[in-house]
């Protein structure tokens, strides 16, 4: 369906078996994209918004800052 609609969709889940630096992968995908749709759990949002404990989801908040700066 997405191909028929002309959408080039890339999800990190599709690349789980590949060893890579996910921060670099995410930034590459974000900079190449015309549009970005982020689907996240309430827990991820809490971390990204800075409402979680400082030691909870450190990578989440760093990724969320990447979204905001691109």
C-alpha angles and dihedrals in degrees: 000000000000092000091049089051091052095247121149100204124182123186124185089225090068091062101047095118092056119087110228146131100271094199091059091044092052094048091048091051093046094050093048095048126098090199133016127204115190118196112186140163122252088253091055091049091050089053094044092049091051097247096117126087113280092249095048118096100344091170091051094058092046091052092047090055088053090057091051096049100048 
